[in-house]
Every structure is written in C-alpha cells, then in structure tokens.
Amino acid sequence: MEQEINHYKIIGVYPSDSVEYIEKQAKLKIIKIKAALARKDYQMLDVSTDIDDARLKQVAIEKIAEIEEAKEILLNPKTRKEFDVKTYGKSYLKKKRKKRDPKKYEKLKAFLGKKEDVTTAIVYAIAILIAGFIWFVVLPEGSNERSNTTKSDFPEREIKCYTQGNNYAAKSKNLFEKAVHFGVQKDYIALEKLLNSNLVFRLNSGIQVHIEDRAGFLGAVIKIRPVGKITTYWTNTEAVNCQ
C-alpha cells in the first residue's frame, strides 16, 4: 500500500503555521537543496556517495518539484482544507489553529511561564523591578550613610551574588531585550530561532557572579560576570540573588 504524502512534512512546517510562514520555509528549503547540489552534499540530498552527477541533479530536481507541489496545495485555501480533512479529519481541522507541538515550544514555555498570561507577567515583572531597585539602590545608599557612624561597631560584610531559578541570559543587552520583546509579542517562531542560535541560553543556578552594569527601567536588566571569568552576560534582576 502506497504511503500517503504529507505536504507539511515535505516543507518542514506544521498544520497550524500561516501561509506566509509556509511560503517562506518552502523557498528556504529549495535554496538549501540547490546549495546542496552545488557542493554535492550527498547527506543533505539523502543519496549514496557513488551516485553519478546526472542522477544527483535529477534527485535535486525531483525534491524541488515535490516542494513546489506541496507549496501550491498548502497556499491555496481550498486545496489545503481538502488535504487537512483527508489527512487529519474534520474534528482536527476545527482546532488545528489553536494547537501547537508541545516539544517544539517546550523551551519557550519555560522562558515565558507555563500558564501566566502576558498581563499577569508584566505586573509581576514590575513588582520585581521595584523590589530590585529598593534592594540594590535605595538600601545600599542608606546603609552607606549608617556605616559612617557605626563602622567601628559593625564589621563590613561582603555581599555575594549567585544565579538562581530557571532564567535565561544573552551575550549582549540588545539580544536579551530582543528575546523579551519576542516573548511579549508571542512571536514563538522568532524566539525559538534566537534560543536555538545559542546567543540566548539558560543560566545554571548557583554560579557566583559580579554585577558589572545595569540598564533598562529601574535597572531591570543587568550585566553579570562569573567569578574568575572575563566573559559577561546580560539577564534580568530576578536571575541573581545577592546576600
């Protein structure tokens, strides 16, 4: 029995993706196939290394034609609906726009919070920023004034900062702010690409760091440097606990 062709898998997209994204991914995949043909990337074209050049070119042409056919079907609302009903059924068609692959967005859920809506997240963020401002700016200034009169009575205690929680950091402030911006916009595809690029990454807990700089509203974004290292990263204030 001949296996049914899944046009979504051919292009590498999901049934819930928009026509704009499907068209973009189809063009990108065709470019990759042409590049693989030019450099004779047998693995990319899924062929054996002993294939001759004429057959290799034919394989690439067939793959491109397959993508073009899939794109034509999926970009047409009528043919796409017919394919969806045939492949997934009417009940799936009704809810496909609301459904996402849980594995694909696992990292995004960890970054944004599993069940918090954006409004609640913003309220919590503002509360955290105000608390951070009081802790790192107001209290240190007041303690400095008091220490001038009581320095002989109370020995100075060194404040040490450690990373905590399930937070992310970036190699530059702009990258970190861009990740937050994508998250607020719920642009999960753009955010996933940023996370997969390793320019934004998860911070391990318990690392002793120095706070090198602050930026953003009430110093919400901070630059940290692990003790003994020369590399710096940008993250949010709740990612660091100072005692």
C-alpha positions as CSV (number, residue, x, y, z in Angstrom):
1,M,0.0,0.0,0.0
2,E,1.4,3.4,-1.0
3,Q,2.1,5.7,1.9
4,E,0.2,8.9,1.9
5,I,2.2,12.1,1.1
6,N,2.2,14.7,3.9
7,H,2.8,18.1,2.3
8,Y,3.5,19.7,5.7
9,K,6.4,17.3,6.4
10,I,7.8,17.8,2.9
11,I,8.2,21.6,3.5
12,G,9.0,21.1,7.2
13,V,6.1,23.0,8.7
14,Y,3.1,22.4,11.0
15,P,-0.6,22.4,10.1
16,S,-1.1,25.4,12.4
17,D,1.5,27.5,10.6
18,S,0.4,30.5,8.5
19,V,0.6,30.7,4.7
20,E,3.2,33.3,4.9
21,Y,5.5,31.1,7.0
22,I,4.8,28.1,4.8
23,E,5.8,30.0,1.7
24,K,8.9,31.3,3.4
25,Q,10.0,27.9,4.5
26,A,9.4,26.4,1.1
27,K,11.6,29.0,-0.6
28,L,14.3,28.4,2.0
29,K,14.2,24.6,1.6
30,I,14.6,25.0,-2.2
31,I,17.6,27.3,-1.7
32,K,19.2,24.7,0.6
33,I,18.6,21.9,-2.0
34,K,20.2,23.9,-4.8
35,A,23.2,24.7,-2.5
36,A,23.5,21.0,-1.6
37,L,23.5,20.1,-5.3
38,A,26.2,22.7,-6.0
39,R,28.5,21.4,-3.3
40,K,27.5,17.7,-3.8
41,D,26.1,17.3,-0.3
42,Y,25.0,13.6,-0.5
43,Q,23.7,13.5,3.0
44,M,21.5,16.6,2.6
45,L,20.1,15.1,-0.6
46,D,19.7,11.7,1.0
47,V,21.6,9.7,-1.6
48,S,24.6,7.4,-1.7
49,T,28.1,8.8,-2.4
50,D,28.5,6.6,-5.5
51,I,25.7,8.2,-7.4
52,D,26.7,10.0,-10.7
53,D,26.3,13.7,-11.3
54,A,23.4,13.3,-13.7
55,R,21.4,11.2,-11.2
56,L,22.3,13.6,-8.4
57,K,20.9,16.5,-10.4
58,Q,17.7,14.6,-11.1
59,V,17.2,13.8,-7.4
60,A,17.5,17.5,-6.6
61,I,15.0,18.4,-9.4
62,E,12.6,15.9,-8.0
63,K,12.9,17.2,-4.5
64,I,12.3,20.8,-5.6
65,A,9.3,19.7,-7.7
66,E,7.9,17.9,-4.6
67,I,8.3,21.1,-2.5
68,E,6.7,23.2,-5.2
69,E,3.7,20.9,-5.4
70,A,3.3,20.8,-1.6
71,K,3.5,24.6,-1.5
72,E,0.9,25.0,-4.3
73,I,-1.5,22.8,-2.3
74,L,-0.9,24.4,1.1
75,L,-1.1,28.0,-0.2
76,N,-4.5,27.5,-1.8
77,P,-7.2,27.6,1.0
78,K,-9.4,25.2,-0.9
79,T,-6.9,22.5,-1.6
80,R,-5.3,22.9,1.8
81,K,-8.6,22.4,3.5
82,E,-9.3,19.3,1.4
83,F,-5.9,17.9,2.3
84,D,-6.4,18.7,6.0
85,V,-9.8,17.0,6.1
86,K,-8.4,13.9,4.3
87,T,-5.3,13.6,6.4
88,Y,-6.4,14.7,9.9
89,G,-10.2,14.7,9.8
90,K,-12.8,17.4,10.3
91,S,-12.5,17.5,14.1
92,Y,-8.8,18.2,13.9
93,L,-9.3,20.9,11.2
94,K,-11.5,22.9,13.6
95,K,-8.9,23.1,16.3
96,K,-5.6,23.0,14.4
97,R,-5.1,26.7,14.5
98,K,-5.1,26.6,18.3
99,K,-2.8,23.6,18.6
100,R,1.0,23.6,18.8
101,D,3.5,20.9,19.1
102,P,4.5,20.7,22.9
103,K,8.0,19.5,22.2
104,K,8.7,22.4,19.8
105,Y,7.7,25.0,22.3
106,E,9.0,23.5,25.5
107,K,11.8,26.0,25.8
108,L,9.5,28.9,25.0
109,K,7.1,27.9,27.8
110,A,10.0,27.7,30.2
111,F,11.0,31.2,29.1
112,L,7.6,32.9,29.2
113,G,5.9,30.9,32.0
114,K,3.6,27.9,31.5
115,K,0.2,29.4,32.4
116,E,0.7,33.1,33.2
117,D,-0.8,35.5,30.7
118,V,1.2,38.5,29.5
119,T,-0.7,41.0,31.7
120,T,0.0,39.0,34.9
121,A,3.6,38.5,33.9
122,I,4.0,42.3,33.4
123,V,2.5,43.0,36.8
124,Y,4.9,40.5,38.4
125,A,7.8,41.9,36.5
126,I,7.1,45.5,37.6
127,A,6.9,44.3,41.2
128,I,10.2,42.5,40.9
129,L,11.8,45.6,39.4
130,I,10.7,47.8,42.2
131,A,11.9,45.3,44.8
132,G,15.2,45.1,42.9
133,F,15.5,48.9,42.8
134,I,14.9,49.1,46.6
135,W,17.3,46.3,47.3
136,F,20.2,47.3,45.1
137,V,19.9,51.1,45.0
138,V,18.0,52.5,48.0
139,L,19.1,50.2,50.7
140,P,22.8,50.3,49.8
141,E,22.8,54.1,49.9
142,G,21.1,54.2,53.3
143,S,23.5,51.5,54.7
144,N,26.5,53.6,53.5
145,E,25.3,56.6,55.5
146,R,24.7,54.5,58.6
147,S,28.1,52.7,58.2
148,N,29.9,56.1,58.5
149,T,28.8,56.3,62.1
150,T,28.8,52.7,63.1
151,K,31.7,51.3,61.1
152,S,33.7,50.6,64.3
153,D,30.8,48.8,65.9
154,F,29.8,46.6,62.9
155,P,32.3,44.9,60.6
156,E,31.7,45.1,56.9
157,R,30.1,42.0,55.4
158,E,31.0,41.1,51.8
159,I,27.9,40.8,49.6
160,K,28.0,37.8,47.3
161,C,25.7,37.2,44.3
162,Y,24.6,33.9,42.9
163,T,22.5,32.9,39.9
164,Q,19.1,31.3,40.7
165,G,15.9,30.0,39.2
166,N,15.1,29.0,35.7
167,N,16.3,32.1,33.8
168,Y,17.9,33.0,30.5
169,A,20.8,35.2,29.6
170,A,22.3,36.7,26.4
171,K,25.7,37.7,25.2
172,S,24.5,41.3,24.7
173,K,21.9,43.6,26.1
174,N,20.2,44.0,22.7
175,L,19.9,40.3,22.3
176,F,18.3,39.8,25.7
177,E,15.9,42.7,25.2
178,K,15.0,41.2,21.7
179,A,14.2,37.9,23.3
180,V,11.9,39.5,25.9
181,H,10.3,41.6,23.1
182,F,9.6,38.4,21.0
183,G,8.2,36.8,24.1
184,V,5.8,39.7,24.9
185,Q,4.7,39.6,21.2
186,K,4.2,35.8,21.4
187,D,6.3,35.5,18.2
188,Y,7.3,32.0,19.2
189,I,9.0,31.1,15.9
190,A,11.3,34.1,16.1
191,L,12.0,33.4,19.7
192,E,12.8,29.7,19.1
193,K,15.3,30.7,16.4
194,L,17.0,33.0,18.8
195,L,17.2,30.3,21.5
196,N,18.5,27.7,19.0
197,S,21.3,30.1,17.9
198,N,22.9,29.8,21.4
199,L,23.1,33.6,21.6
200,V,20.4,33.3,24.3
201,F,20.8,30.4,26.7
202,R,19.7,29.0,30.1
203,L,21.6,30.1,33.2
204,N,22.7,27.4,35.6
205,S,21.8,28.1,39.2
206,G,24.4,28.6,42.0
207,I,27.1,30.4,40.0
208,Q,28.8,33.2,41.9
209,V,28.8,36.4,39.8
210,H,29.7,40.0,39.9
211,I,27.1,42.6,38.7
212,E,29.0,44.8,36.2
213,D,26.3,47.1,34.9
214,R,22.6,47.9,34.9
215,A,20.2,49.2,32.3
216,G,16.5,49.4,31.5
217,F,13.7,50.7,33.7
218,L,14.8,50.8,37.3
219,G,17.9,48.8,36.4
220,A,15.8,45.7,35.4
221,V,18.4,44.4,33.0
222,I,21.9,43.6,34.5
223,K,25.2,42.6,33.1
224,I,26.9,39.8,35.1
225,R,30.3,38.2,35.1
226,P,31.0,34.8,36.7
227,V,33.8,35.0,39.3
228,G,37.1,34.2,37.8
229,K,35.9,34.7,34.2
230,I,36.3,37.5,31.7
231,T,33.1,36.9,29.7
232,T,30.0,39.0,30.6
233,Y,26.3,38.3,30.0
234,W,23.0,40.2,30.2
235,T,20.0,38.9,32.2
236,N,17.2,40.2,34.4
237,T,17.5,41.1,38.1
238,E,15.5,38.1,39.3
239,A,18.1,35.8,37.9
240,V,20.6,36.8,40.6
241,N,20.3,36.7,44.3
242,C,22.7,38.8,46.4
243,Q,23.3,38.1,50.1
